Amino acid sequence: MPNYTLRCTSCGEVYSKRISYAKLNEQSCPKCGSQKKERVYAGYGFAIGRNKSGG
Ligand SMILES: [Zn+2]
């Protein structure tokens, strides 16, 4: 299975899960339990700010 890095959009916690893509929505933050999250792409998501234009 692929390993996904996710970032909680509620508390900012970054965590990794080895799950199928279909299970992504079911994952909840290990810190606060929120299911609001976004994908973090390795070597890409940390350094840059979020840019809401486009999508
Ligand atoms: Zn959280």
mmCIF file of the protein (N, C-alpha, C, O) and its ligand, coordinates in Angstrom:
data_MODEL
# 
_entry.id   MODEL 
# 
loop_
_entity.id 
_entity.type 
_entity.pdbx_number_of_molecules 
1 polymer     1 
2 non-polymer 1 
# 
_entity_poly.entity_id                      1 
_entity_poly.type                           'polypeptide(L)' 
_entity_poly.nstd_linkage                   no 
_entity_poly.nstd_monomer                   no 
_entity_poly.pdbx_seq_one_letter_code       MPNYTLRCTSCGEVYSKRISYAKLNEQSCPKCGSQKKERVYAGYGFAIGRNKSGG 
_entity_poly.pdbx_seq_one_letter_code_can   MPNYTLRCTSCGEVYSKRISYAKLNEQSCPKCGSQKKERVYAGYGFAIGRNKSGG 
_entity_poly.pdbx_strand_id                 A 
# 
loop_
_entity_poly_seq.entity_id 
_entity_poly_seq.num 
_entity_poly_seq.mon_id 
_entity_poly_seq.hetero 
1 1  MET n 
1 2  PRO n 
1 3  ASN n 
1 4  TYR n 
1 5  THR n 
1 6  LEU n 
1 7  ARG n 
1 8  CYS n 
1 9  THR n 
1 10 SER n 
1 11 CYS n 
1 12 GLY n 
1 13 GLU n 
1 14 VAL n 
1 15 TYR n 
1 16 SER n 
1 17 LYS n 
1 18 ARG n 
1 19 ILE n 
1 20 SER n 
1 21 TYR n 
1 22 ALA n 
1 23 LYS n 
1 24 LEU n 
1 25 ASN n 
1 26 GLU n 
1 27 GLN n 
1 28 SER n 
1 29 CYS n 
1 30 PRO n 
1 31 LYS n 
1 32 CYS n 
1 33 GLY n 
1 34 SER n 
1 35 GLN n 
1 36 LYS n 
1 37 LYS n 
1 38 GLU n 
1 39 ARG n 
1 40 VAL n 
1 41 TYR n 
1 42 ALA n 
1 43 GLY n 
1 44 TYR n 
1 45 GLY n 
1 46 PHE n 
1 47 ALA n 
1 48 ILE n 
1 49 GLY n 
1 50 ARG n 
1 51 ASN n 
1 52 LYS n 
1 53 SER n 
1 54 GLY n 
1 55 GLY n 
# 
loop_
_struct_asym.id 
_struct_asym.entity_id 
A 1 
B 2 
# 
loop_
_chem_comp.id 
_chem_comp.type 
_chem_comp.mon_nstd_flag 
ALA 'L-peptide linking' y 
ARG 'L-peptide linking' y 
ASN 'L-peptide linking' y 
CYS 'L-peptide linking' y 
GLN 'L-peptide linking' y 
GLU 'L-peptide linking' y 
GLY 'peptide linking'   y 
ILE 'L-peptide linking' y 
LEU 'L-peptide linking' y 
LYS 'L-peptide linking' y 
MET 'L-peptide linking' y 
PHE 'L-peptide linking' y 
PRO 'L-peptide linking' y 
SER 'L-peptide linking' y 
THR 'L-peptide linking' y 
TYR 'L-peptide linking' y 
VAL 'L-peptide linking' y 
ZN  non-polymer         . 
# 
_pdbx_entity_nonpoly.entity_id   2 
_pdbx_entity_nonpoly.name        ? 
_pdbx_entity_nonpoly.comp_id     ZN 
# 
_pdbx_nonpoly_scheme.asym_id         B 
_pdbx_nonpoly_scheme.entity_id       2 
_pdbx_nonpoly_scheme.mon_id          ZN 
_pdbx_nonpoly_scheme.ndb_seq_num     1 
_pdbx_nonpoly_scheme.pdb_seq_num     101 
_pdbx_nonpoly_scheme.auth_seq_num    101 
_pdbx_nonpoly_scheme.pdb_mon_id      ZN 
_pdbx_nonpoly_scheme.auth_mon_id     ZN 
_pdbx_nonpoly_scheme.pdb_strand_id   A 
_pdbx_nonpoly_scheme.pdb_ins_code    . 
# 
loop_
_atom_site.group_PDB 
_atom_site.id 
_atom_site.type_symbol 
_atom_site.label_atom_id 
_atom_site.label_alt_id 
_atom_site.label_comp_id 
_atom_site.label_asym_id 
_atom_site.label_entity_id 
_atom_site.label_seq_id 
_atom_site.pdbx_PDB_ins_code 
_atom_site.Cartn_x 
_atom_site.Cartn_y 
_atom_site.Cartn_z 
_atom_site.occupancy 
_atom_site.B_iso_or_equiv 
_atom_site.pdbx_formal_charge 
_atom_site.auth_seq_id 
_atom_site.auth_comp_id 
_atom_site.auth_asym_id 
_atom_site.auth_atom_id 
_atom_site.pdbx_PDB_model_num 
ATOM   1   N  N  . MET A 1 1  ? 0.840   -1.204 0.000  1.00 0.00 ? 1   MET A N  1 
ATOM   2   C  CA . MET A 1 1  ? 0.000   0.000  0.000  1.00 0.00 ? 1   MET A CA 1 
ATOM   3   C  C  . MET A 1 1  ? 0.876   1.254  0.000  1.00 0.00 ? 1   MET A C  1 
ATOM   4   O  O  . MET A 1 1  ? 1.986   1.247  0.532  1.00 0.00 ? 1   MET A O  1 
ATOM   5   N  N  . PRO A 1 2  ? 0.380   2.295  -0.583 1.00 0.00 ? 2   PRO A N  1 
ATOM   6   C  CA . PRO A 1 2  ? 1.150   3.545  -0.576 1.00 0.00 ? 2   PRO A CA 1 
ATOM   7   C  C  . PRO A 1 2  ? 1.143   4.179  0.806  1.00 0.00 ? 2   PRO A C  1 
ATOM   8   O  O  . PRO A 1 2  ? 0.251   3.937  1.620  1.00 0.00 ? 2   PRO A O  1 
ATOM   9   N  N  . ASN A 1 3  ? 2.130   4.973  1.042  1.00 0.00 ? 3   ASN A N  1 
ATOM   10  C  CA . ASN A 1 3  ? 2.227   5.691  2.299  1.00 0.00 ? 3   ASN A CA 1 
ATOM   11  C  C  . ASN A 1 3  ? 1.869   7.160  2.050  1.00 0.00 ? 3   ASN A C  1 
ATOM   12  O  O  . ASN A 1 3  ? 2.520   7.845  1.262  1.00 0.00 ? 3   ASN A O  1 
ATOM   13  N  N  . TYR A 1 4  ? 0.837   7.621  2.725  1.00 0.00 ? 4   TYR A N  1 
ATOM   14  C  CA . TYR A 1 4  ? 0.397   8.987  2.536  1.00 0.00 ? 4   TYR A CA 1 
ATOM   15  C  C  . TYR A 1 4  ? 0.815   9.831  3.724  1.00 0.00 ? 4   TYR A C  1 
ATOM   16  O  O  . TYR A 1 4  ? 0.706   9.414  4.877  1.00 0.00 ? 4   TYR A O  1 
ATOM   17  N  N  . THR A 1 5  ? 1.287   11.005 3.423  1.00 0.00 ? 5   THR A N  1 
ATOM   18  C  CA . THR A 1 5  ? 1.524   11.975 4.481  1.00 0.00 ? 5   THR A CA 1 
ATOM   19  C  C  . THR A 1 5  ? 0.384   12.986 4.455  1.00 0.00 ? 5   THR A C  1 
ATOM   20  O  O  . THR A 1 5  ? 0.055   13.569 3.422  1.00 0.00 ? 5   THR A O  1 
ATOM   21  N  N  . LEU A 1 6  ? -0.188  13.165 5.604  1.00 0.00 ? 6   LEU A N  1 
ATOM   22  C  CA . LEU A 1 6  ? -1.360  14.022 5.728  1.00 0.00 ? 6   LEU A CA 1 
ATOM   23  C  C  . LEU A 1 6  ? -1.103  15.104 6.771  1.00 0.00 ? 6   LEU A C  1 
ATOM   24  O  O  . LEU A 1 6  ? -0.333  14.917 7.712  1.00 0.00 ? 6   LEU A O  1 
ATOM   25  N  N  . ARG A 1 7  ? -1.754  16.215 6.583  1.00 0.00 ? 7   ARG A N  1 
ATOM   26  C  CA . ARG A 1 7  ? -1.659  17.269 7.578  1.00 0.00 ? 7   ARG A CA 1 
ATOM   27  C  C  . ARG A 1 7  ? -3.054  17.662 8.030  1.00 0.00 ? 7   ARG A C  1 
ATOM   28  O  O  . ARG A 1 7  ? -3.931  17.979 7.226  1.00 0.00 ? 7   ARG A O  1 
ATOM   29  N  N  . CYS A 1 8  ? -3.225  17.631 9.323  1.00 0.00 ? 8   CYS A N  1 
ATOM   30  C  CA . CYS A 1 8  ? -4.501  18.022 9.909  1.00 0.00 ? 8   CYS A CA 1 
ATOM   31  C  C  . CYS A 1 8  ? -4.714  19.519 9.689  1.00 0.00 ? 8   CYS A C  1 
ATOM   32  O  O  . CYS A 1 8  ? -3.861  20.328 10.053 1.00 0.00 ? 8   CYS A O  1 
ATOM   33  N  N  . THR A 1 9  ? -5.833  19.882 9.105  1.00 0.00 ? 9   THR A N  1 
ATOM   34  C  CA . THR A 1 9  ? -6.093  21.300 8.880  1.00 0.00 ? 9   THR A CA 1 
ATOM   35  C  C  . THR A 1 9  ? -6.714  21.950 10.110 1.00 0.00 ? 9   THR A C  1 
ATOM   36  O  O  . THR A 1 9  ? -6.965  23.155 10.131 1.00 0.00 ? 9   THR A O  1 
ATOM   37  N  N  . SER A 1 10 ? -6.955  21.146 11.122 1.00 0.00 ? 10  SER A N  1 
ATOM   38  C  CA . SER A 1 10 ? -7.520  21.677 12.353 1.00 0.00 ? 10  SER A CA 1 
ATOM   39  C  C  . SER A 1 10 ? -6.424  22.109 13.324 1.00 0.00 ? 10  SER A C  1 
ATOM   40  O  O  . SER A 1 10 ? -6.472  23.209 13.873 1.00 0.00 ? 10  SER A O  1 
ATOM   41  N  N  . CYS A 1 11 ? -5.441  21.238 13.532 1.00 0.00 ? 11  CYS A N  1 
ATOM   42  C  CA . CYS A 1 11 ? -4.388  21.546 14.502 1.00 0.00 ? 11  CYS A CA 1 
ATOM   43  C  C  . CYS A 1 11 ? -3.004  21.611 13.872 1.00 0.00 ? 11  CYS A C  1 
ATOM   44  O  O  . CYS A 1 11 ? -2.050  22.037 14.522 1.00 0.00 ? 11  CYS A O  1 
ATOM   45  N  N  . GLY A 1 12 ? -2.882  21.197 12.621 1.00 0.00 ? 12  GLY A N  1 
ATOM   46  C  CA . GLY A 1 12 ? -1.604  21.305 11.941 1.00 0.00 ? 12  GLY A CA 1 
ATOM   47  C  C  . GLY A 1 12 ? -0.705  20.096 12.096 1.00 0.00 ? 12  GLY A C  1 
ATOM   48  O  O  . GLY A 1 12 ? 0.415   20.085 11.584 1.00 0.00 ? 12  GLY A O  1 
ATOM   49  N  N  . GLU A 1 13 ? -1.175  19.087 12.788 1.00 0.00 ? 13  GLU A N  1 
ATOM   50  C  CA . GLU A 1 13 ? -0.390  17.876 12.978 1.00 0.00 ? 13  GLU A CA 1 
ATOM   51  C  C  . GLU A 1 13 ? -0.121  17.192 11.631 1.00 0.00 ? 13  GLU A C  1 
ATOM   52  O  O  . GLU A 1 13 ? -1.017  17.061 10.797 1.00 0.00 ? 13  GLU A O  1 
ATOM   53  N  N  . VAL A 1 14 ? 1.102   16.770 11.442 1.00 0.00 ? 14  VAL A N  1 
ATOM   54  C  CA . VAL A 1 14 ? 1.463   16.023 10.239 1.00 0.00 ? 14  VAL A CA 1 
ATOM   55  C  C  . VAL A 1 14 ? 1.678   14.572 10.623 1.00 0.00 ? 14  VAL A C  1 
ATOM   56  O  O  . VAL A 1 14 ? 2.413   14.263 11.561 1.00 0.00 ? 14  VAL A O  1 
ATOM   57  N  N  . TYR A 1 15 ? 1.028   13.691 9.886  1.00 0.00 ? 15  TYR A N  1 
ATOM   58  C  CA . TYR A 1 15 ? 1.141   12.280 10.207 1.00 0.00 ? 15  TYR A CA 1 
ATOM   59  C  C  . TYR A 1 15 ? 1.109   11.459 8.931  1.00 0.00 ? 15  TYR A C  1 
ATOM   60  O  O  . TYR A 1 15 ? 0.570   11.887 7.910  1.00 0.00 ? 15  TYR A O  1 
ATOM   61  N  N  . SER A 1 16 ? 1.694   10.277 9.005  1.00 0.00 ? 16  SER A N  1 
ATOM   62  C  CA . SER A 1 16 ? 1.756   9.398  7.848  1.00 0.00 ? 16  SER A CA 1 
ATOM   63  C  C  . SER A 1 16 ? 0.908   8.157  8.089  1.00 0.00 ? 16  SER A C  1 
ATOM   64  O  O  . SER A 1 16 ? 0.834   7.629  9.199  1.00 0.00 ? 16  SER A O  1 
ATOM   65  N  N  . LYS A 1 17 ? 0.284   7.719  7.030  1.00 0.00 ? 17  LYS A N  1 
ATOM   66  C  CA . LYS A 1 17 ? -0.540  6.513  7.104  1.00 0.00 ? 17  LYS A CA 1 
ATOM   67  C  C  . LYS A 1 17 ? -0.250  5.628  5.900  1.00 0.00 ? 17  LYS A C  1 
ATOM   68  O  O  . LYS A 1 17 ? -0.182  6.111  4.770  1.00 0.00 ? 17  LYS A O  1 
ATOM   69  N  N  . ARG A 1 18 ? -0.082  4.361  6.137  1.00 0.00 ? 18  ARG A N  1 
ATOM   70  C  CA . ARG A 1 18 ? 0.046   3.421  5.029  1.00 0.00 ? 18  ARG A CA 1 
ATOM   71  C  C  . ARG A 1 18 ? -1.302  2.773  4.798  1.00 0.00 ? 18  ARG A C  1 
ATOM   72  O  O  . ARG A 1 18 ? -1.672  1.805  5.462  1.00 0.00 ? 18  ARG A O  1 
ATOM   73  N  N  . ILE A 1 19 ? -2.021  3.324  3.851  1.00 0.00 ? 19  ILE A N  1 
ATOM   74  C  CA . ILE A 1 19 ? -3.406  2.929  3.609  1.00 0.00 ? 19  ILE A CA 1 
ATOM   75  C  C  . ILE A 1 19 ? -3.698  3.005  2.125  1.00 0.00 ? 19  ILE A C  1 
ATOM   76  O  O  . ILE A 1 19 ? -2.932  3.589  1.359  1.00 0.00 ? 19  ILE A O  1 
ATOM   77  N  N  . SER A 1 20 ? -4.788  2.424  1.734  1.00 0.00 ? 20  SER A N  1 
ATOM   78  C  CA . SER A 1 20 ? -5.228  2.588  0.358  1.00 0.00 ? 20  SER A CA 1 
ATOM   79  C  C  . SER A 1 20 ? -5.868  3.960  0.196  1.00 0.00 ? 20  SER A C  1 
ATOM   80  O  O  . SER A 1 20 ? -6.333  4.564  1.162  1.00 0.00 ? 20  SER A O  1 
ATOM   81  N  N  . TYR A 1 21 ? -5.882  4.433  -1.030 1.00 0.00 ? 21  TYR A N  1 
ATOM   82  C  CA . TYR A 1 21 ? -6.431  5.759  -1.299 1.00 0.00 ? 21  TYR A CA 1 
ATOM   83  C  C  . TYR A 1 21 ? -7.884  5.865  -0.838 1.00 0.00 ? 21  TYR A C  1 
ATOM   84  O  O  . TYR A 1 21 ? -8.333  6.916  -0.379 1.00 0.00 ? 21  TYR A O  1 
ATOM   85  N  N  . ALA A 1 22 ? -8.597  4.767  -0.970 1.00 0.00 ? 22  ALA A N  1 
ATOM   86  C  CA . ALA A 1 22 ? -10.011 4.764  -0.607 1.00 0.00 ? 22  ALA A CA 1 
ATOM   87  C  C  . ALA A 1 22 ? -10.233 4.997  0.880  1.00 0.00 ? 22  ALA A C  1 
ATOM   88  O  O  . ALA A 1 22 ? -11.315 5.408  1.300  1.00 0.00 ? 22  ALA A O  1 
ATOM   89  N  N  . LYS A 1 23 ? -9.195  4.729  1.674  1.00 0.00 ? 23  LYS A N  1 
ATOM   90  C  CA . LYS A 1 23 ? -9.327  4.869  3.125  1.00 0.00 ? 23  LYS A CA 1 
ATOM   91  C  C  . LYS A 1 23 ? -8.914  6.245  3.631  1.00 0.00 ? 23  LYS A C  1 
ATOM   92  O  O  . LYS A 1 23 ? -9.022  6.536  4.823  1.00 0.00 ? 23  LYS A O  1 
ATOM   93  N  N  . LEU A 1 24 ? -8.446  7.081  2.727  1.00 0.00 ? 24  LEU A N  1 
ATOM   94  C  CA . LEU A 1 24 ? -7.935  8.378  3.161  1.00 0.00 ? 24  LEU A CA 1 
ATOM   95  C  C  . LEU A 1 24 ? -8.966  9.170  3.950  1.00 0.00 ? 24  LEU A C  1 
ATOM   96  O  O  . LEU A 1 24 ? -8.653  9.763  4.982  1.00 0.00 ? 24  LEU A O  1 
ATOM   97  N  N  . ASN A 1 25 ? -10.194 9.174  3.455  1.00 0.00 ? 25  ASN A N  1 
ATOM   98  C  CA . ASN A 1 25 ? -11.221 9.986  4.101  1.00 0.00 ? 25  ASN A CA 1 
ATOM   99  C  C  . ASN A 1 25 ? -11.558 9.521  5.506  1.00 0.00 ? 25  ASN A C  1 
ATOM   100 O  O  . ASN A 1 25 ? -12.111 10.274 6.307  1.00 0.00 ? 25  ASN A O  1 
ATOM   101 N  N  . GLU A 1 26 ? -11.221 8.282  5.795  1.00 0.00 ? 26  GLU A N  1 
ATOM   102 C  CA . GLU A 1 26 ? -11.575 7.728  7.104  1.00 0.00 ? 26  GLU A CA 1 
ATOM   103 C  C  . GLU A 1 26 ? -10.547 8.063  8.175  1.00 0.00 ? 26  GLU A C  1 
ATOM   104 O  O  . GLU A 1 26 ? -10.792 7.881  9.367  1.00 0.00 ? 26  GLU A O  1 
ATOM   105 N  N  . GLN A 1 27 ? -9.402  8.551  7.737  1.00 0.00 ? 27  GLN A N  1 
ATOM   106 C  CA . GLN A 1 27 ? -8.340  8.781  8.700  1.00 0.00 ? 27  GLN A CA 1 
ATOM   107 C  C  . GLN A 1 27 ? -8.624  10.016 9.535  1.00 0.00 ? 27  GLN A C  1 
ATOM   108 O  O  . GLN A 1 27 ? -9.120  11.028 9.040  1.00 0.00 ? 27  GLN A O  1 
ATOM   109 N  N  . SER A 1 28 ? -8.301  9.906  10.797 1.00 0.00 ? 28  SER A N  1 
ATOM   110 C  CA . SER A 1 28 ? -8.454  11.056 11.661 1.00 0.00 ? 28  SER A CA 1 
ATOM   111 C  C  . SER A 1 28 ? -7.122  11.379 12.328 1.00 0.00 ? 28  SER A C  1 
ATOM   112 O  O  . SER A 1 28 ? -6.264  10.514 12.507 1.00 0.00 ? 28  SER A O  1 
ATOM   113 N  N  . CYS A 1 29 ? -6.983  12.620 12.681 1.00 0.00 ? 29  CYS A N  1 
ATOM   114 C  CA . CYS A 1 29 ? -5.751  13.103 13.285 1.00 0.00 ? 29  CYS A CA 1 
ATOM   115 C  C  . CYS A 1 29 ? -5.461  12.369 14.597 1.00 0.00 ? 29  CYS A C  1 
ATOM   116 O  O  . CYS A 1 29 ? -6.341  12.270 15.453 1.00 0.00 ? 29  CYS A O  1 
ATOM   117 N  N  . PRO A 1 30 ? -4.253  11.859 14.764 1.00 0.00 ? 30  PRO A N  1 
ATOM   118 C  CA . PRO A 1 30 ? -3.904  11.152 16.003 1.00 0.00 ? 30  PRO A CA 1 
ATOM   119 C  C  . PRO A 1 30 ? -3.790  12.090 17.193 1.00 0.00 ? 30  PRO A C  1 
ATOM   120 O  O  . PRO A 1 30 ? -3.743  11.648 18.341 1.00 0.00 ? 30  PRO A O  1 
ATOM   121 N  N  . LYS A 1 31 ? -3.746  13.363 16.917 1.00 0.00 ? 31  LYS A N  1 
ATOM   122 C  CA . LYS A 1 31 ? -3.555  14.337 17.989 1.00 0.00 ? 31  LYS A CA 1 
ATOM   123 C  C  . LYS A 1 31 ? -4.876  14.904 18.486 1.00 0.00 ? 31  LYS A C  1 
ATOM   124 O  O  . LYS A 1 31 ? -5.126  14.961 19.690 1.00 0.00 ? 31  LYS A O  1 
ATOM   125 N  N  . CYS A 1 32 ? -5.726  15.328 17.537 1.00 0.00 ? 32  CYS A N  1 
ATOM   126 C  CA . CYS A 1 32 ? -6.965  15.994 17.940 1.00 0.00 ? 32  CYS A CA 1 
ATOM   127 C  C  . CYS A 1 32 ? -8.202  15.239 17.478 1.00 0.00 ? 32  CYS A C  1 
ATOM   128 O  O  . CYS A 1 32 ? -9.312  15.535 17.921 1.00 0.00 ? 32  CYS A O  1 
ATOM   129 N  N  . GLY A 1 33 ? -8.019  14.258 16.585 1.00 0.00 ? 33  GLY A N  1 
ATOM   130 C  CA . GLY A 1 33 ? -9.140  13.436 16.168 1.00 0.00 ? 33  GLY A CA 1 
ATOM   131 C  C  . GLY A 1 33 ? -9.952  14.008 15.029 1.00 0.00 ? 33  GLY A C  1 
ATOM   132 O  O  . GLY A 1 33 ? -10.937 13.405 14.603 1.00 0.00 ? 33  GLY A O  1 
ATOM   133 N  N  . SER A 1 34 ? -9.552  15.168 14.530 1.00 0.00 ? 34  SER A N  1 
ATOM   134 C  CA . SER A 1 34 ? -10.274 15.762 13.421 1.00 0.00 ? 34  SER A CA 1 
ATOM   135 C  C  . SER A 1 34 ? -10.043 14.973 12.141 1.00 0.00 ? 34  SER A C  1 
ATOM   136 O  O  . SER A 1 34 ? -8.956  14.441 11.918 1.00 0.00 ? 34  SER A O  1 
ATOM   137 N  N  . GLN A 1 35 ? -11.060 14.900 11.309 1.00 0.00 ? 35  GLN A N  1 
ATOM   138 C  CA . GLN A 1 35 ? -10.897 14.242 10.015 1.00 0.00 ? 35  GLN A CA 1 
ATOM   139 C  C  . GLN A 1 35 ? -10.647 15.241 8.899  1.00 0.00 ? 35  GLN A C  1 
ATOM   140 O  O  . GLN A 1 35 ? -10.587 14.870 7.727  1.00 0.00 ? 35  GLN A O  1 
ATOM   141 N  N  . LYS A 1 36 ? -10.501 16.508 9.264  1.00 0.00 ? 36  LYS A N  1 
ATOM   142 C  CA . LYS A 1 36 ? -10.145 17.509 8.266  1.00 0.00 ? 36  LYS A CA 1 
ATOM   143 C  C  . LYS A 1 36 ? -8.643  17.451 8.035  1.00 0.00 ? 36  LYS A C  1 
ATOM   144 O  O  . LYS A 1 36 ? -7.854  17.570 8.972  1.00 0.00 ? 36  LYS A O  1 
ATOM   145 N  N  . LYS A 1 37 ? -8.262  17.268 6.795  1.00 0.00 ? 37  LYS A N  1 
ATOM   146 C  CA . LYS A 1 37 ? -6.852  17.067 6.491  1.00 0.00 ? 37  LYS A CA 1 
ATOM   147 C  C  . LYS A 1 37 ? -6.593  17.378 5.042  1.00 0.00 ? 37  LYS A C  1 
ATOM   148 O  O  . LYS A 1 37 ? -7.512  17.523 4.236  1.00 0.00 ? 37  LYS A O  1 
ATOM   149 N  N  . GLU A 1 38 ? -5.302  17.477 4.726  1.00 0.00 ? 38  GLU A N  1 
ATOM   150 C  CA . GLU A 1 38 ? -4.902  17.658 3.344  1.00 0.00 ? 38  GLU A CA 1 
ATOM   151 C  C  . GLU A 1 38 ? -3.679  16.810 3.076  1.00 0.00 ? 38  GLU A C  1 
ATOM   152 O  O  . GLU A 1 38 ? -2.921  16.471 3.985  1.00 0.00 ? 38  GLU A O  1 
ATOM   153 N  N  . ARG A 1 39 ? -3.507  16.478 1.828  1.00 0.00 ? 39  ARG A N  1 
ATOM   154 C  CA . ARG A 1 39 ? -2.334  15.713 1.435  1.00 0.00 ? 39  ARG A CA 1 
ATOM   155 C  C  . ARG A 1 39 ? -1.092  16.571 1.537  1.00 0.00 ? 39  ARG A C  1 
ATOM   156 O  O  . ARG A 1 39 ? -1.101  17.756 1.205  1.00 0.00 ? 39  ARG A O  1 
ATOM   157 N  N  . VAL A 1 40 ? -0.023  15.948 2.004  1.00 0.00 ? 40  VAL A N  1 
ATOM   158 C  CA . VAL A 1 40 ? 1.272   16.597 1.966  1.00 0.00 ? 40  VAL A CA 1 
ATOM   159 C  C  . VAL A 1 40 ? 2.157   15.767 1.056  1.00 0.00 ? 40  VAL A C  1 
ATOM   160 O  O  . VAL A 1 40 ? 2.342   14.568 1.267  1.00 0.00 ? 40  VAL A O  1 
ATOM   161 N  N  . TYR A 1 41 ? 2.699   16.421 0.042  1.00 0.00 ? 41  TYR A N  1 
ATOM   162 C  CA . TYR A 1 41 ? 3.540   15.702 -0.891 1.00 0.00 ? 41  TYR A CA 1 
ATOM   163 C  C  . TYR A 1 41 ? 4.984   15.786 -0.428 1.00 0.00 ? 41  TYR A C  1 
ATOM   164 O  O  . TYR A 1 41 ? 5.481   16.862 -0.095 1.00 0.00 ? 41  TYR A O  1 
ATOM   165 N  N  . ALA A 1 42 ? 5.646   14.653 -0.412 1.00 0.00 ? 42  ALA A N  1 
ATOM   166 C  CA . ALA A 1 42 ? 6.985   14.562 0.144  1.00 0.00 ? 42  ALA A CA 1 
ATOM   167 C  C  . ALA A 1 42 ? 7.925   15.563 -0.511 1.00 0.00 ? 42  ALA A C  1 
ATOM   168 O  O  . ALA A 1 42 ? 8.016   15.651 -1.736 1.00 0.00 ? 42  ALA A O  1 
ATOM   169 N  N  . GLY A 1 43 ? 8.603   16.298 0.313  1.00 0.00 ? 43  GLY A N  1 
ATOM   170 C  CA . GLY A 1 43 ? 9.573   17.255 -0.170 1.00 0.00 ? 43  GLY A CA 1 
ATOM   171 C  C  . GLY A 1 43 ? 8.958   18.464 -0.839 1.00 0.00 ? 43  GLY A C  1 
ATOM   172 O  O  . GLY A 1 43 ? 9.648   19.213 -1.531 1.00 0.00 ? 43  GLY A O  1 
ATOM   173 N  N  . TYR A 1 44 ? 7.683   18.660 -0.641 1.00 0.00 ? 44  TYR A N  1 
ATOM   174 C  CA . TYR A 1 44 ? 6.992   19.706 -1.370 1.00 0.00 ? 44  TYR A CA 1 
ATOM   175 C  C  . TYR A 1 44 ? 6.117   20.558 -0.459 1.00 0.00 ? 44  TYR A C  1 
ATOM   176 O  O  . TYR A 1 44 ? 6.066   21.779 -0.607 1.00 0.00 ? 44  TYR A O  1 
ATOM   177 N  N  . GLY A 1 45 ? 5.442   19.930 0.462  1.00 0.00 ? 45  GLY A N  1 
ATOM   178 C  CA . GLY A 1 45 ? 4.398   20.616 1.194  1.00 0.00 ? 45  GLY A CA 1 
ATOM   179 C  C  . GLY A 1 45 ? 4.861   21.458 2.364  1.00 0.00 ? 45  GLY A C  1 
ATOM   180 O  O  . GLY A 1 45 ? 4.108   22.305 2.846  1.00 0.00 ? 45  GLY A O  1 
ATOM   181 N  N  . PHE A 1 46 ? 6.078   21.248 2.833  1.00 0.00 ? 46  PHE A N  1 
ATOM   182 C  CA . PHE A 1 46 ? 6.473   21.897 4.076  1.00 0.00 ? 46  PHE A CA 1 
ATOM   183 C  C  . PHE A 1 46 ? 6.989   23.313 3.874  1.00 0.00 ? 46  PHE A C  1 
ATOM   184 O  O  . PHE A 1 46 ? 6.708   24.214 4.664  1.00 0.00 ? 46  PHE A O  1 
ATOM   185 N  N  . ALA A 1 47 ? 7.752   23.490 2.794  1.00 0.00 ? 47  ALA A N  1 
ATOM   186 C  CA . ALA A 1 47 ? 8.523   24.727 2.674  1.00 0.00 ? 47  ALA A CA 1 
ATOM   187 C  C  . ALA A 1 47 ? 7.699   25.895 2.155  1.00 0.00 ? 47  ALA A C  1 
ATOM   188 O  O  . ALA A 1 47 ? 7.982   27.048 2.482  1.00 0.00 ? 47  ALA A O  1 
ATOM   189 N  N  . ILE A 1 48 ? 6.697   25.611 1.362  1.00 0.00 ? 48  ILE A N  1 
ATOM   190 C  CA . ILE A 1 48 ? 5.967   26.687 0.723  1.00 0.00 ? 48  ILE A CA 1 
ATOM   191 C  C  . ILE A 1 48 ? 4.689   27.016 1.458  1.00 0.00 ? 48  ILE A C  1 
ATOM   192 O  O  . ILE A 1 48 ? 4.117   26.165 2.139  1.00 0.00 ? 48  ILE A O  1 
ATOM   193 N  N  . GLY A 1 49 ? 4.252   28.222 1.323  1.00 0.00 ? 49  GLY A N  1 
ATOM   194 C  CA . GLY A 1 49 ? 2.988   28.618 1.900  1.00 0.00 ? 49  GLY A CA 1 
ATOM   195 C  C  . GLY A 1 49 ? 1.837   28.113 1.072  1.00 0.00 ? 49  GLY A C  1 
ATOM   196 O  O  . GLY A 1 49 ? 2.009   27.690 -0.072 1.00 0.00 ? 49  GLY A O  1 
ATOM   197 N  N  . ARG A 1 50 ? 0.687   28.162 1.649  1.00 0.00 ? 50  ARG A N  1 
ATOM   198 C  CA . ARG A 1 50 ? -0.473  27.699 0.919  1.00 0.00 ? 50  ARG A CA 1 
ATOM   199 C  C  . ARG A 1 50 ? -0.942  28.769 -0.044 1.00 0.00 ? 50  ARG A C  1 
ATOM   200 O  O  . ARG A 1 50 ? -0.979  29.959 0.271  1.00 0.00 ? 50  ARG A O  1 
ATOM   201 N  N  . ASN A 1 51 ? -1.292  28.310 -1.206 1.00 0.00 ? 51  ASN A N  1 
ATOM   202 C  CA . ASN A 1 51 ? -1.733  29.237 -2.240 1.00 0.00 ? 51  ASN A CA 1 
ATOM   203 C  C  . ASN A 1 51 ? -3.127  28.805 -2.696 1.00 0.00 ? 51  ASN A C  1 
ATOM   204 O  O  . ASN A 1 51 ? -3.310  27.757 -3.315 1.00 0.00 ? 51  ASN A O  1 
ATOM   205 N  N  . LYS A 1 52 ? -4.065  29.621 -2.377 1.00 0.00 ? 52  LYS A N  1 
ATOM   206 C  CA . LYS A 1 52 ? -5.451  29.233 -2.625 1.00 0.00 ? 52  LYS A CA 1 
ATOM   207 C  C  . LYS A 1 52 ? -5.887  29.466 -4.066 1.00 0.00 ? 52  LYS A C  1 
ATOM   208 O  O  . LYS A 1 52 ? -6.943  28.976 -4.467 1.00 0.00 ? 52  LYS A O  1 
ATOM   209 N  N  . SER A 1 53 ? -5.131  30.176 -4.830 1.00 0.00 ? 53  SER A N  1 
ATOM   210 C  CA . SER A 1 53 ? -5.527  30.410 -6.207 1.00 0.00 ? 53  SER A CA 1 
ATOM   211 C  C  . SER A 1 53 ? -5.377  29.139 -7.033 1.00 0.00 ? 53  SER A C  1 
ATOM   212 O  O  . SER A 1 53 ? -4.389  28.417 -6.901 1.00 0.00 ? 53  SER A O  1 
ATOM   213 N  N  . GLY A 1 54 ? -6.335  28.878 -7.863 1.00 0.00 ? 54  GLY A N  1 
ATOM   214 C  CA . GLY A 1 54 ? -6.288  27.649 -8.635 1.00 0.00 ? 54  GLY A CA 1 
ATOM   215 C  C  . GLY A 1 54 ? -6.882  26.516 -7.829 1.00 0.00 ? 54  GLY A C  1 
ATOM   216 O  O  . GLY A 1 54 ? -8.093  26.481 -7.606 1.00 0.00 ? 54  GLY A O  1 
ATOM   217 N  N  . GLY A 1 55 ? -6.086  25.629 -7.407 1.00 0.00 ? 55  GLY A N  1 
ATOM   218 C  CA . GLY A 1 55 ? -6.646  24.567 -6.625 1.00 0.00 ? 55  GLY A CA 1 
ATOM   219 C  C  . GLY A 1 55 ? -5.959  23.292 -6.940 1.00 0.00 ? 55  GLY A C  1 
ATOM   220 O  O  . GLY A 1 55 ? -6.294  22.253 -6.371 1.00 0.00 ? 55  GLY A O  1 
HETATM 221 ZN ZN . ZN  B 2 .  ? -5.349  17.505 14.449 1.00 0.00 2 101 ZN  A ZN 1 
# 
